[in-house]
Amino acid sequence: MTQKETASCNPKYALVTGASRGIGCAVAEALAREGYHLYLVCKQSADRLTTLANRLSGAHGIRCMPIMADVGKPDDVENIFTQINALDVLVNNAGVSYVGLLHEMSVDDWHRIMQTNLDSIFYTSRLAVPLMLHNHCGKIINISSVWGSVGASMETAYSASKGGVNSFTKALARELAPSGIQVNAIACGVIDTDMNRCFTEEDLESLRSEIPADRIGQPEEVAQMVVSMLHAPDYLTGQVITLDGAWT
């Protein structure tokens, strides 16, 4: 039996950031159905995260640990990993947005976007990789955005952070491919999450009219794509896969 085959016989562990709601919550649900033991992380909403963890544990017979942490802070991430002994899958989902003119944006807001959306995947990945190298396998999946490729007016900082996520994904995939670890990203279009609650119904209807699929995507569809990546051939790595209803 090869090293990778031996690893596949062991319990499976996944870490999901931004797990209390939206895409992160849907991903946690999907991974629980796949039999993964979960480390679920969020910065706020402790009650919601604990409720989710308890529900998934009871429904799927898995171990599910809720962890309150700010993944934009390296000390918080290091504390997360003191609680993790094995990891097969890392889903970097935590993210925040800023809608407004760049010249009206504060330096603090810029740093907040970059720390949460981009710095966090460095902090988590650099600690996850040694755990994956132990079994010569693993998957890192970064939740990105179509704005990381084409840019969005009034969302310069968000677009820049997601562009960084895309480049990080491709570069790290090249670095880790010889070690059997896959790194990919999902570039989401408009998804029905709290992040988009800042838009009026009129704004959302205007966006909807631009999408050939004639609807806004659902968090569960992003979660389905995550699971598809888990079952994809190992040769699929270094890719930024667009999920946007043919919008861009």
PyRosetta script that sets phi, psi and omega in degrees:
from pyrosetta import init, pose_from_sequence

init()
pose = pose_from_sequence("MTQKETASCNPKYALVTGASRGIGCAVAEALAREGYHLYLVCKQSADRLTTLANRLSGAHGIRCMPIMADVGKPDDVENIFTQINALDVLVNNAGVSYVGLLHEMSVDDWHRIMQTNLDSIFYTSRLAVPLMLHNHCGKIINISSVWGSVGASMETAYSASKGGVNSFTKALARELAPSGIQVNAIACGVIDTDMNRCFTEEDLESLRSEIPADRIGQPEEVAQMVVSMLHAPDYLTGQVITLDGAWT")
pose.set_psi(1, 130.8)
pose.set_omega(1, -178.7)
pose.set_phi(2, -73.7)
pose.set_psi(2, 166.8)
pose.set_omega(2, 180.0)
pose.set_phi(3, -59.6)
pose.set_psi(3, -42.0)
pose.set_omega(3, -178.8)
pose.set_phi(4, -67.6)
pose.set_psi(4, -39.6)
pose.set_omega(4, 178.3)
pose.set_phi(5, -63.8)
pose.set_psi(5, -39.1)
pose.set_omega(5, 177.4)
pose.set_phi(6, -62.7)
pose.set_psi(6, -42.6)
pose.set_omega(6, -179.8)
pose.set_phi(7, -62.0)
pose.set_psi(7, -36.1)
pose.set_omega(7, -177.3)
pose.set_phi(8, -68.7)
pose.set_psi(8, -17.6)
pose.set_omega(8, 179.0)
pose.set_phi(9, -80.9)
pose.set_psi(9, -15.6)
pose.set_omega(9, -177.0)
pose.set_phi(10, -84.3)
pose.set_psi(10, 164.4)
pose.set_omega(10, 174.8)
pose.set_phi(11, -56.3)
pose.set_psi(11, 149.4)
pose.set_omega(11, -177.8)
pose.set_phi(12, -104.1)
pose.set_psi(12, 137.2)
pose.set_omega(12, -177.5)
pose.set_phi(13, -126.0)
pose.set_psi(13, 137.7)
pose.set_omega(13, 179.2)
pose.set_phi(14, -135.8)
pose.set_psi(14, 144.9)
pose.set_omega(14, 175.0)
pose.set_phi(15, -114.8)
pose.set_psi(15, 129.1)
pose.set_omega(15, 179.2)
pose.set_phi(16, -124.4)
pose.set_psi(16, 124.1)
pose.set_omega(16, 176.1)
pose.set_phi(17, -95.6)
pose.set_psi(17, 156.8)
pose.set_omega(17, -176.1)
pose.set_phi(18, 59.8)
pose.set_psi(18, 44.5)
pose.set_omega(18, -165.9)
pose.set_phi(19, -91.9)
pose.set_psi(19, -4.6)
pose.set_omega(19, -170.6)
pose.set_phi(20, -78.0)
pose.set_psi(20, -18.7)
pose.set_omega(20, -177.1)
pose.set_phi(21, -159.3)
pose.set_psi(21, 175.9)
pose.set_omega(21, 174.6)
pose.set_phi(22, 57.3)
pose.set_psi(22, -135.1)
pose.set_omega(22, -177.1)
pose.set_phi(23, -61.6)
pose.set_psi(23, -42.6)
pose.set_omega(23, -178.5)
pose.set_phi(24, -60.9)
pose.set_psi(24, -42.3)
pose.set_omega(24, 178.0)
pose.set_phi(25, -63.5)
pose.set_psi(25, -44.5)
pose.set_omega(25, 179.7)
pose.set_phi(26, -63.6)
pose.set_psi(26, -38.4)
pose.set_omega(26, 177.6)
pose.set_phi(27, -65.2)
pose.set_psi(27, -42.6)
pose.set_omega(27, 178.0)
pose.set_phi(28, -59.1)
pose.set_psi(28, -44.1)
pose.set_omega(28, 178.1)
pose.set_phi(29, -59.1)
pose.set_psi(29, -46.3)
pose.set_omega(29, -177.1)
pose.set_phi(30, -65.9)
pose.set_psi(30, -40.5)
pose.set_omega(30, 179.6)
pose.set_phi(31, -69.1)
pose.set_psi(31, -34.8)
pose.set_omega(31, 176.6)
pose.set_phi(32, -62.6)
pose.set_psi(32, -40.6)
pose.set_omega(32, 177.4)
pose.set_phi(33, -64.5)
pose.set_psi(33, -27.1)
pose.set_omega(33, 178.4)
pose.set_phi(34, -82.1)
pose.set_psi(34, -3.7)
pose.set_omega(34, 177.0)
pose.set_phi(35, 91.5)
pose.set_psi(35, 12.5)
pose.set_omega(35, 179.7)
pose.set_phi(36, -78.7)
pose.set_psi(36, 139.0)
pose.set_omega(36, 165.3)
pose.set_phi(37, -78.6)
pose.set_psi(37, 139.6)
pose.set_omega(37, -166.6)
pose.set_phi(38, -120.7)
pose.set_psi(38, 141.3)
pose.set_omega(38, 164.1)
pose.set_phi(39, -110.3)
pose.set_psi(39, 113.3)
pose.set_omega(39, -176.2)
pose.set_phi(40, -109.5)
pose.set_psi(40, 125.4)
pose.set_omega(40, -173.6)
pose.set_phi(41, -120.4)
pose.set_psi(41, 137.9)
pose.set_omega(41, 168.3)
pose.set_phi(42, -151.2)
pose.set_psi(42, 163.6)
pose.set_omega(42, -177.0)
pose.set_phi(43, -87.7)
pose.set_psi(43, -36.1)
pose.set_omega(43, -179.1)
pose.set_phi(44, -128.7)
pose.set_psi(44, -167.6)
pose.set_omega(44, 174.3)
pose.set_phi(45, 58.0)
pose.set_psi(45, 50.2)
pose.set_omega(45, -178.9)
pose.set_phi(46, -59.8)
pose.set_psi(46, -43.1)
pose.set_omega(46, -178.9)
pose.set_phi(47, -62.8)
pose.set_psi(47, -43.0)
pose.set_omega(47, -179.4)
pose.set_phi(48, -64.4)
pose.set_psi(48, -40.9)
pose.set_omega(48, -179.2)
pose.set_phi(49, -67.2)
pose.set_psi(49, -41.9)
pose.set_omega(49, 179.5)
pose.set_phi(50, -65.0)
pose.set_psi(50, -41.6)
pose.set_omega(50, 177.4)
pose.set_phi(51, -60.6)
pose.set_psi(51, -43.2)
pose.set_omega(51, 178.2)
pose.set_phi(52, -62.1)
pose.set_psi(52, -46.7)
pose.set_omega(52, -178.7)
pose.set_phi(53, -60.4)
pose.set_psi(53, -43.9)
pose.set_omega(53, 179.7)
pose.set_phi(54, -65.1)
pose.set_psi(54, -39.9)
pose.set_omega(54, -179.1)
pose.set_phi(55, -66.1)
pose.set_psi(55, -45.0)
pose.set_omega(55, -179.0)
pose.set_phi(56, -67.0)
pose.set_psi(56, -37.8)
pose.set_omega(56, 177.6)
pose.set_phi(57, -61.7)
pose.set_psi(57, -45.4)
pose.set_omega(57, -178.6)
pose.set_phi(58, -69.2)
pose.set_psi(58, -38.1)
pose.set_omega(58, -175.2)
pose.set_phi(59, -77.7)
pose.set_psi(59, -30.0)
pose.set_omega(59, -171.3)
pose.set_phi(60, -121.2)
pose.set_psi(60, 1.0)
pose.set_omega(60, 177.4)
pose.set_phi(61, 64.8)
pose.set_psi(61, 33.6)
pose.set_omega(61, 179.8)
pose.set_phi(62, -110.8)
pose.set_psi(62, 164.9)
pose.set_omega(62, 170.4)
pose.set_phi(63, -90.5)
pose.set_psi(63, 134.0)
pose.set_omega(63, -174.4)
pose.set_phi(64, -139.1)
pose.set_psi(64, 113.8)
pose.set_omega(64, -176.1)
pose.set_phi(65, -107.6)
pose.set_psi(65, 115.0)
pose.set_omega(65, 174.3)
pose.set_phi(66, -81.2)
pose.set_psi(66, 134.5)
pose.set_omega(66, -177.9)
pose.set_phi(67, -132.2)
pose.set_psi(67, 123.2)
pose.set_omega(67, 176.4)
pose.set_phi(68, -89.4)
pose.set_psi(68, 120.8)
pose.set_omega(68, -178.5)
pose.set_phi(69, -164.1)
pose.set_psi(69, 154.4)
pose.set_omega(69, 173.6)
pose.set_phi(70, -100.8)
pose.set_psi(70, 105.3)
pose.set_omega(70, -175.4)
pose.set_phi(71, -72.0)
pose.set_psi(71, -5.3)
pose.set_omega(71, 173.2)
pose.set_phi(72, -82.4)
pose.set_psi(72, -0.3)
pose.set_omega(72, 179.3)
pose.set_phi(73, -117.3)
pose.set_psi(73, 123.2)
pose.set_omega(73, -174.9)
pose.set_phi(74, -60.8)
pose.set_psi(74, -35.9)
pose.set_omega(74, 180.0)
pose.set_phi(75, -65.0)
pose.set_psi(75, -38.7)
pose.set_omega(75, 177.6)
pose.set_phi(76, -62.8)
pose.set_psi(76, -42.2)
pose.set_omega(76, -178.3)
pose.set_phi(77, -68.0)
pose.set_psi(77, -39.6)
pose.set_omega(77, 177.1)
pose.set_phi(78, -62.0)
pose.set_psi(78, -36.4)
pose.set_omega(78, 176.8)
pose.set_phi(79, -66.0)
pose.set_psi(79, -38.5)
pose.set_omega(79, 176.5)
pose.set_phi(80, -55.9)
pose.set_psi(80, -47.3)
pose.set_omega(80, -172.7)
pose.set_phi(81, -76.6)
pose.set_psi(81, -11.4)
pose.set_omega(81, 171.0)
pose.set_phi(82, -69.1)
pose.set_psi(82, -16.2)
pose.set_omega(82, -178.7)
pose.set_phi(83, -99.4)
pose.set_psi(83, 1.9)
pose.set_omega(83, -175.1)
pose.set_phi(84, -118.4)
pose.set_psi(84, 123.8)
pose.set_omega(84, 178.6)
pose.set_phi(85, -104.9)
pose.set_psi(85, -21.2)
pose.set_omega(85, -180.0)
pose.set_phi(86, -146.8)
pose.set_psi(86, 144.5)
pose.set_omega(86, -179.4)
pose.set_phi(87, -151.6)
pose.set_psi(87, 128.1)
pose.set_omega(87, 178.7)
pose.set_phi(88, -105.0)
pose.set_psi(88, -32.1)
pose.set_omega(88, -174.6)
pose.set_phi(89, -137.1)
pose.set_psi(89, 133.6)
pose.set_omega(89, 172.9)
pose.set_phi(90, -121.0)
pose.set_psi(90, 121.7)
pose.set_omega(90, 176.0)
pose.set_phi(91, -112.7)
pose.set_psi(91, 107.1)
pose.set_omega(91, 179.2)
pose.set_phi(92, -87.4)
pose.set_psi(92, 96.9)
pose.set_omega(92, -174.7)
pose.set_phi(93, -112.6)
pose.set_psi(93, -22.1)
pose.set_omega(93, -175.6)
pose.set_phi(94, -54.7)
pose.set_psi(94, 133.4)
pose.set_omega(94, -179.7)
pose.set_phi(95, -165.0)
pose.set_psi(95, 151.5)
pose.set_omega(95, 175.7)
pose.set_phi(96, -133.9)
pose.set_psi(96, 160.2)
pose.set_omega(96, -179.4)
pose.set_phi(97, -124.9)
pose.set_psi(97, 166.6)
pose.set_omega(97, 173.6)
pose.set_phi(98, -143.9)
pose.set_psi(98, 123.9)
pose.set_omega(98, 178.6)
pose.set_phi(99, -113.8)
pose.set_psi(99, 118.5)
pose.set_omega(99, -179.3)
pose.set_phi(100, 164.7)
pose.set_psi(100, 170.0)
pose.set_omega(100, 179.9)
pose.set_phi(101, -69.2)
pose.set_psi(101, 139.4)
pose.set_omega(101, -176.6)
pose.set_phi(102, -60.3)
pose.set_psi(102, -40.5)
pose.set_omega(102, -175.6)
pose.set_phi(103, -71.8)
pose.set_psi(103, -10.1)
pose.set_omega(103, 176.1)
pose.set_phi(104, -101.0)
pose.set_psi(104, 0.9)
pose.set_omega(104, -178.0)
pose.set_phi(105, -83.7)
pose.set_psi(105, 137.3)
pose.set_omega(105, 178.4)
pose.set_phi(106, -82.3)
pose.set_psi(106, 159.1)
pose.set_omega(106, 176.0)
pose.set_phi(107, -61.9)
pose.set_psi(107, -38.1)
pose.set_omega(107, 179.0)
pose.set_phi(108, -62.3)
pose.set_psi(108, -41.4)
pose.set_omega(108, 178.2)
pose.set_phi(109, -64.3)
pose.set_psi(109, -40.8)
pose.set_omega(109, 177.5)
pose.set_phi(110, -58.5)
pose.set_psi(110, -49.3)
pose.set_omega(110, -178.7)
pose.set_phi(111, -64.6)
pose.set_psi(111, -35.9)
pose.set_omega(111, 178.6)
pose.set_phi(112, -61.9)
pose.set_psi(112, -43.9)
pose.set_omega(112, 178.4)
pose.set_phi(113, -62.3)
pose.set_psi(113, -47.9)
pose.set_omega(113, -177.0)
pose.set_phi(114, -67.2)
pose.set_psi(114, -40.9)
pose.set_omega(114, -179.5)
pose.set_phi(115, -63.9)
pose.set_psi(115, -43.8)
pose.set_omega(115, -176.7)
pose.set_phi(116, -75.5)
pose.set_psi(116, -43.6)
pose.set_omega(116, -171.9)
pose.set_phi(117, -86.1)
pose.set_psi(117, -33.8)
pose.set_omega(117, -173.1)
pose.set_phi(118, -116.2)
pose.set_psi(118, -52.2)
pose.set_omega(118, -179.2)
pose.set_phi(119, -57.3)
pose.set_psi(119, -35.9)
pose.set_omega(119, -175.9)
pose.set_phi(120, -60.4)
pose.set_psi(120, -36.4)
pose.set_omega(120, -177.3)
pose.set_phi(121, -74.1)
pose.set_psi(121, -24.7)
pose.set_omega(121, 170.8)
pose.set_phi(122, -69.2)
pose.set_psi(122, -46.8)
pose.set_omega(122, -177.7)
pose.set_phi(123, -60.9)
pose.set_psi(123, -44.3)
pose.set_omega(123, -178.0)
pose.set_phi(124, -74.7)
pose.set_psi(124, -41.8)
pose.set_omega(124, -175.2)
pose.set_phi(125, -66.2)
pose.set_psi(125, -39.7)
pose.set_omega(125, -176.1)
pose.set_phi(126, -66.9)
pose.set_psi(126, -23.6)
pose.set_omega(126, 177.1)
pose.set_phi(127, -94.3)
pose.set_psi(127, -25.2)
pose.set_omega(127, 178.0)
pose.set_phi(128, -75.8)
pose.set_psi(128, -36.1)
pose.set_omega(128, -174.6)
pose.set_phi(129, -57.7)
pose.set_psi(129, -46.0)
pose.set_omega(129, 179.2)
pose.set_phi(130, -58.6)
pose.set_psi(130, -34.4)
pose.set_omega(130, 177.8)
pose.set_phi(131, -67.6)
pose.set_psi(131, -35.8)
pose.set_omega(131, 179.5)
pose.set_phi(132, -76.1)
pose.set_psi(132, -34.7)
pose.set_omega(132, 178.9)
pose.set_phi(133, -61.5)
pose.set_psi(133, -28.7)
pose.set_omega(133, -179.5)
pose.set_phi(134, -58.4)
pose.set_psi(134, -37.5)
pose.set_omega(134, -180.0)
pose.set_phi(135, -103.7)
pose.set_psi(135, 3.9)
pose.set_omega(135, -179.5)
pose.set_phi(136, 55.9)
pose.set_psi(136, 34.7)
pose.set_omega(136, 175.0)
pose.set_phi(137, -163.2)
pose.set_psi(137, 161.9)
pose.set_omega(137, 179.2)
pose.set_phi(138, 155.8)
pose.set_psi(138, 163.5)
pose.set_omega(138, -179.1)
pose.set_phi(139, -136.6)
pose.set_psi(139, 130.0)
pose.set_omega(139, 173.6)
pose.set_phi(140, -113.1)
pose.set_psi(140, 123.9)
pose.set_omega(140, -178.5)
pose.set_phi(141, -123.4)
pose.set_psi(141, 118.5)
pose.set_omega(141, -178.4)
pose.set_phi(142, -103.1)
pose.set_psi(142, 128.0)
pose.set_omega(142, 177.8)
pose.set_phi(143, -86.0)
pose.set_psi(143, 112.6)
pose.set_omega(143, -176.5)
pose.set_phi(144, -113.5)
pose.set_psi(144, -157.8)
pose.set_omega(144, -176.4)
pose.set_phi(145, -148.5)
pose.set_psi(145, 151.3)
pose.set_omega(145, 174.7)
pose.set_phi(146, -60.1)
pose.set_psi(146, -25.9)
pose.set_omega(146, 179.4)
pose.set_phi(147, -67.0)
pose.set_psi(147, -19.0)
pose.set_omega(147, 176.1)
pose.set_phi(148, -68.8)
pose.set_psi(148, -19.0)
pose.set_omega(148, 179.4)
pose.set_phi(149, -101.8)
pose.set_psi(149, -37.5)
pose.set_omega(149, -173.8)
pose.set_phi(150, -114.6)
pose.set_psi(150, -15.2)
pose.set_omega(150, 179.6)
pose.set_phi(151, 78.1)
pose.set_psi(151, 149.4)
pose.set_omega(151, -179.9)
pose.set_phi(152, -131.5)
pose.set_psi(152, 131.8)
pose.set_omega(152, 174.0)
pose.set_phi(153, -59.6)
pose.set_psi(153, 140.3)
pose.set_omega(153, -179.6)
pose.set_phi(154, 72.1)
pose.set_psi(154, 3.1)
pose.set_omega(154, 177.6)
pose.set_phi(155, -135.7)
pose.set_psi(155, 46.8)
pose.set_omega(155, -176.1)
pose.set_phi(156, -62.9)
pose.set_psi(156, -47.0)
pose.set_omega(156, -178.3)
pose.set_phi(157, -64.4)
pose.set_psi(157, -45.0)
pose.set_omega(157, 178.9)
pose.set_phi(158, -60.7)
pose.set_psi(158, -44.8)
pose.set_omega(158, 179.8)
pose.set_phi(159, -61.9)
pose.set_psi(159, -43.0)
pose.set_omega(159, 180.0)
pose.set_phi(160, -63.2)
pose.set_psi(160, -41.4)
pose.set_omega(160, -179.5)
pose.set_phi(161, -64.9)
pose.set_psi(161, -40.7)
pose.set_omega(161, -179.3)
pose.set_phi(162, -74.5)
pose.set_psi(162, -30.1)
pose.set_omega(162, 171.8)
pose.set_phi(163, -62.4)
pose.set_psi(163, -38.8)
pose.set_omega(163, 175.2)
pose.set_phi(164, -63.4)
pose.set_psi(164, -39.6)
pose.set_omega(164, 177.0)
pose.set_phi(165, -59.9)
pose.set_psi(165, -43.3)
pose.set_omega(165, -179.0)
pose.set_phi(166, -63.6)
pose.set_psi(166, -44.3)
pose.set_omega(166, 179.2)
pose.set_phi(167, -67.3)
pose.set_psi(167, -40.1)
pose.set_omega(167, 176.3)
pose.set_phi(168, -57.6)
pose.set_psi(168, -44.6)
pose.set_omega(168, -178.9)
pose.set_phi(169, -59.3)
pose.set_psi(169, -49.1)
pose.set_omega(169, -176.9)
pose.set_phi(170, -67.1)
pose.set_psi(170, -40.6)
pose.set_omega(170, -178.4)
pose.set_phi(171, -69.1)
pose.set_psi(171, -44.9)
pose.set_omega(171, -179.0)
pose.set_phi(172, -66.9)
pose.set_psi(172, -33.8)
pose.set_omega(172, 177.4)
pose.set_phi(173, -60.7)
pose.set_psi(173, -41.0)
pose.set_omega(173, 178.2)
pose.set_phi(174, -64.3)
pose.set_psi(174, -38.7)
pose.set_omega(174, -178.7)
pose.set_phi(175, -67.5)
pose.set_psi(175, -37.2)
pose.set_omega(175, -172.4)
pose.set_phi(176, -99.1)
pose.set_psi(176, -11.1)
pose.set_omega(176, -177.8)
pose.set_phi(177, -54.8)
pose.set_psi(177, -41.5)
pose.set_omega(177, 178.6)
pose.set_phi(178, -64.0)
pose.set_psi(178, -17.7)
pose.set_omega(178, -178.8)
pose.set_phi(179, -96.8)
pose.set_psi(179, 4.8)
pose.set_omega(179, 176.7)
pose.set_phi(180, 79.6)
pose.set_psi(180, 17.1)
pose.set_omega(180, -179.7)
pose.set_phi(181, -107.7)
pose.set_psi(181, 127.3)
pose.set_omega(181, -178.5)
pose.set_phi(182, -97.6)
pose.set_psi(182, 138.2)
pose.set_omega(182, 177.8)
pose.set_phi(183, -128.6)
pose.set_psi(183, 118.6)
pose.set_omega(183, 179.6)
pose.set_phi(184, -138.3)
pose.set_psi(184, 167.9)
pose.set_omega(184, 178.0)
pose.set_phi(185, -135.1)
pose.set_psi(185, 153.7)
pose.set_omega(185, 173.5)
pose.set_phi(186, -113.6)
pose.set_psi(186, 116.4)
pose.set_omega(186, 178.5)
pose.set_phi(187, -91.5)
pose.set_psi(187, 101.1)
pose.set_omega(187, -174.9)
pose.set_phi(188, -81.7)
pose.set_psi(188, 146.7)
pose.set_omega(188, 168.7)
pose.set_phi(189, -87.9)
pose.set_psi(189, -141.9)
pose.set_omega(189, 179.7)
pose.set_phi(190, -78.2)
pose.set_psi(190, 117.7)
pose.set_omega(190, -179.2)
pose.set_phi(191, -117.9)
pose.set_psi(191, 143.5)
pose.set_omega(191, -177.3)
pose.set_phi(192, -76.2)
pose.set_psi(192, 83.9)
pose.set_omega(192, 179.4)
pose.set_phi(193, -132.0)
pose.set_psi(193, 170.5)
pose.set_omega(193, 178.8)
pose.set_phi(194, -61.1)
pose.set_psi(194, -28.0)
pose.set_omega(194, -179.8)
pose.set_phi(195, -58.3)
pose.set_psi(195, -30.5)
pose.set_omega(195, -178.6)
pose.set_phi(196, -94.9)
pose.set_psi(196, 8.9)
pose.set_omega(196, 177.2)
pose.set_phi(197, -71.6)
pose.set_psi(197, -11.8)
pose.set_omega(197, 178.3)
pose.set_phi(198, -71.0)
pose.set_psi(198, -16.1)
pose.set_omega(198, -180.0)
pose.set_phi(199, -90.1)
pose.set_psi(199, 144.3)
pose.set_omega(199, 177.0)
pose.set_phi(200, -73.7)
pose.set_psi(200, 164.5)
pose.set_omega(200, 177.0)
pose.set_phi(201, -60.5)
pose.set_psi(201, -34.2)
pose.set_omega(201, 177.4)
pose.set_phi(202, -64.9)
pose.set_psi(202, -42.0)
pose.set_omega(202, 177.3)
pose.set_phi(203, -62.1)
pose.set_psi(203, -44.3)
pose.set_omega(203, -178.6)
pose.set_phi(204, -65.9)
pose.set_psi(204, -37.0)
pose.set_omega(204, 178.1)
pose.set_phi(205, -65.7)
pose.set_psi(205, -37.8)
pose.set_omega(205, 176.9)
pose.set_phi(206, -64.0)
pose.set_psi(206, -42.3)
pose.set_omega(206, 176.7)
pose.set_phi(207, -62.9)
pose.set_psi(207, -43.7)
pose.set_omega(207, -178.5)
pose.set_phi(208, -59.0)
pose.set_psi(208, -38.1)
pose.set_omega(208, -177.7)
pose.set_phi(209, -68.2)
pose.set_psi(209, -19.4)
pose.set_omega(209, 179.4)
pose.set_phi(210, -87.1)
pose.set_psi(210, -14.1)
pose.set_omega(210, -174.0)
pose.set_phi(211, -91.8)
pose.set_psi(211, 117.9)
pose.set_omega(211, -179.4)
pose.set_phi(212, -53.8)
pose.set_psi(212, -33.3)
pose.set_omega(212, 178.6)
pose.set_phi(213, -70.6)
pose.set_psi(213, -10.0)
pose.set_omega(213, 173.5)
pose.set_phi(214, 64.4)
pose.set_psi(214, 32.2)
pose.set_omega(214, 174.9)
pose.set_phi(215, -165.3)
pose.set_psi(215, 163.9)
pose.set_omega(215, 175.2)
pose.set_phi(216, -88.1)
pose.set_psi(216, 143.9)
pose.set_omega(216, -178.4)
pose.set_phi(217, -72.3)
pose.set_psi(217, 161.5)
pose.set_omega(217, -179.0)
pose.set_phi(218, -110.9)
pose.set_psi(218, 147.3)
pose.set_omega(218, 178.1)
pose.set_phi(219, -54.8)
pose.set_psi(219, -34.8)
pose.set_omega(219, -179.1)
pose.set_phi(220, -63.7)
pose.set_psi(220, -28.2)
pose.set_omega(220, 178.5)
pose.set_phi(221, -72.1)
pose.set_psi(221, -35.5)
pose.set_omega(221, 174.2)
pose.set_phi(222, -65.2)
pose.set_psi(222, -41.8)
pose.set_omega(222, 178.4)
pose.set_phi(223, -61.6)
pose.set_psi(223, -39.7)
pose.set_omega(223, 177.2)
pose.set_phi(224, -61.5)
pose.set_psi(224, -38.0)
pose.set_omega(224, 178.7)
pose.set_phi(225, -67.3)
pose.set_psi(225, -38.4)
pose.set_omega(225, 176.1)
pose.set_phi(226, -58.6)
pose.set_psi(226, -48.0)
pose.set_omega(226, 179.9)
pose.set_phi(227, -63.0)
pose.set_psi(227, -38.8)
pose.set_omega(227, 177.7)
pose.set_phi(228, -60.0)
pose.set_psi(228, -38.7)
pose.set_omega(228, 178.8)
pose.set_phi(229, -67.0)
pose.set_psi(229, -31.9)
pose.set_omega(229, 178.3)
pose.set_phi(230, -66.3)
pose.set_psi(230, -30.3)
pose.set_omega(230, -177.9)
pose.set_phi(231, -99.4)
pose.set_psi(231, 0.5)
pose.set_omega(231, -178.8)
pose.set_phi(232, -73.6)
pose.set_psi(232, 159.5)
pose.set_omega(232, 176.5)
pose.set_phi(233, -58.2)
pose.set_psi(233, 148.2)
pose.set_omega(233, 179.4)
pose.set_phi(234, -60.3)
pose.set_psi(234, -20.8)
pose.set_omega(234, -178.9)
pose.set_phi(235, -70.6)
pose.set_psi(235, -13.9)
pose.set_omega(235, 176.5)
pose.set_phi(236, -82.6)
pose.set_psi(236, 100.3)
pose.set_omega(236, 178.3)
pose.set_phi(237, -154.1)
pose.set_psi(237, 153.6)
pose.set_omega(237, -178.7)
pose.set_phi(238, 75.2)
pose.set_psi(238, 21.8)
pose.set_omega(238, -175.8)
pose.set_phi(239, -108.3)
pose.set_psi(239, 143.8)
pose.set_omega(239, 171.0)
pose.set_phi(240, -112.1)
pose.set_psi(240, 102.9)
pose.set_omega(240, -173.0)
pose.set_phi(241, -95.7)
pose.set_psi(241, 124.4)
pose.set_omega(241, -176.5)
pose.set_phi(242, -84.0)
pose.set_psi(242, 133.4)
pose.set_omega(242, 177.9)
pose.set_phi(243, -130.2)
pose.set_psi(243, 89.3)
pose.set_omega(243, -171.2)
pose.set_phi(244, -146.5)
pose.set_psi(244, 16.2)
pose.set_omega(244, 179.4)
pose.set_phi(245, 64.1)
pose.set_psi(245, 29.5)
pose.set_omega(245, 179.6)
pose.set_phi(246, 67.4)
pose.set_psi(246, 28.8)
pose.set_omega(246, -176.5)
pose.set_phi(247, -73.4)
pose.set_psi(247, -44.1)
pose.set_omega(247, -175.7)
pose.set_phi(248, -106.1)
pose.dump_pdb("model.pdb")
